């Protein structure tokens, strides 16, 4: 075990035992170096790991303190929003189009730093499979997709404690197709679908495109979807499906505890409502142990588990999948009449990559780099914006900023483009305007003068303290 992980485990055990209580300062980096005979970098890595897990928090010019995770009195909970007609696609299109320029500092980019992925090796594999590809694979790898790739995906789920039959897996063109197909087999136009608030804008896009109606249930930061409000919605509306992210939720970045996941799935089972699970960031957690998806607690076998390689390995290949269970035949039929099939050479190259090994080593390097970069960006933001609410993700590569209510971050977004950097306004992540005062920043890029200048400019636009979220 790496020495920094050993130190992190030791400190976590001490905190669990009450040696340091919420709000109390833990030993400084210098003190821990002397006590444990470790280098400052090793201790810093341990502290960064504990911070990414939400156990401690850094205070500028003060040190590290045990995080108080108890509910804060006086903070009103978010409200459930019922939206008959979602209208988000035009805004998403405009923001994504405006953020494509390489001249912009990419704080608004929706994908991680492309330099973090093994693109040269993937390119060589792609060229190799193209030379040796069976001409009939364009037929044999029609839905459900390449068999070797489906077996490799099933083996990875086995490592996360979930037994999956490869025949239940359908390979798709990215996670968005997997998620959209899953909604299509569960709903008809006009049906109600639950999403989290804030949520990934792709969920709202799919709801708009399929002419569904959205029930936006607030997320309790660091916990998960509000189960009390969810049950109220299940009683009030004929909900047909829930689109949820239990692991490294986008945009907040937290992961639900296993207890919360089990309670959530038990609640939905009582009301016989299936889950469409978006697990695209499930491999990008900063903790030691693999994360179990909600499907692990699916006793009825009605949930659909969707993911892809786009966020963690091959962002340009557009290869995703859905563990569809009993829904697999209908998902395949839907895919055949829409996109027909997923790019065959990309499937073959990814199957070869997984067979040859090295994926887990890549993921360890990727998680480590993302954790370091996120910690740096968050610390820089805290220094410049000490009164702004900043999320503490346990994985992924996004930070969520909560500004005073009344601030419209779409205006800040437009000013940022003029100043040479991008960001994602909060209006993308809710269909009822409840997150217009928030924004999302991409934390995956290395620190440098251009990024520093962008944060300095952002801080000059936000001189006022934050309201309660």
HELIX and SHEET records of a PDB file:
HELIX    1   1 UNK A    3  UNK A   16  1                                  14    
HELIX    2   2 UNK A   29  UNK A   36  1                                   8    
HELIX    3   3 UNK A   40  UNK A   52  1                                  13    
HELIX    4   4 UNK A   89  UNK A   98  1                                  10    
HELIX    5   5 UNK A  114  UNK A  116  5                                   3    
HELIX    6   6 UNK A  119  UNK A  132  1                                  14    
HELIX    7   7 UNK A  137  UNK A  140  1                                   4    
HELIX    8   8 UNK A  147  UNK A  159  1                                  13    
HELIX    9   9 UNK A  166  UNK A  168  5                                   3    
HELIX   10  10 UNK A  174  UNK A  186  1                                  13    
HELIX   11  11 UNK A  201  UNK A  209  1                                   9    
HELIX   12  12 UNK A  227  UNK A  236  1                                  10    
HELIX   13  13 UNK A  258  UNK A  270  1                                  13    
HELIX   14  14 UNK A  294  UNK A  297  5                                   4    
HELIX   15  15 UNK A  325  UNK A  327  5                                   3    
HELIX   16  16 UNK A  328  UNK A  336  1                                   9    
HELIX   17  17 UNK A  344  UNK A  356  1                                  13    
HELIX   18  18 UNK A  359  UNK A  384  1                                  26    
HELIX   19  19 UNK A  409  UNK A  419  1                                  11    
HELIX   20  20 UNK A  426  UNK A  429  5                                   4    
HELIX   21  21 UNK A  449  UNK A  461  1                                  13    
SHEET    1   A 2 UNK A  56  UNK A  59  0                                        
SHEET    2   A 2 UNK A  63  UNK A  66 -1                                        
SHEET    1   B 8 UNK A  81  UNK A  83  0                                        
SHEET    2   B 8 UNK A 213  UNK A 220 -1                                        
SHEET    3   B 8 UNK A 192  UNK A 197  1                                        
SHEET    4   B 8 UNK A 239  UNK A 244  1                                        
SHEET    5   B 8 UNK A 274  UNK A 278  1                                        
SHEET    6   B 8 UNK A 304  UNK A 308  1                                        
SHEET    7   B 8 UNK A 320  UNK A 323 -1                                        
SHEET    8   B 8 UNK A 169  UNK A 172 -1                                        
SHEET    1   C 3 UNK A  81  UNK A  83  0                                        
SHEET    2   C 3 UNK A 213  UNK A 220 -1                                        
SHEET    3   C 3 UNK A 224  UNK A 225 -1                                        
SHEET    1   D 4 UNK A 389  UNK A 390  0                                        
SHEET    2   D 4 UNK A 398  UNK A 402 -1                                        
SHEET    3   D 4 UNK A 438  UNK A 442 -1                                        
SHEET    4   D 4 UNK A 424  UNK A 425 -1                                        
END                                                                             
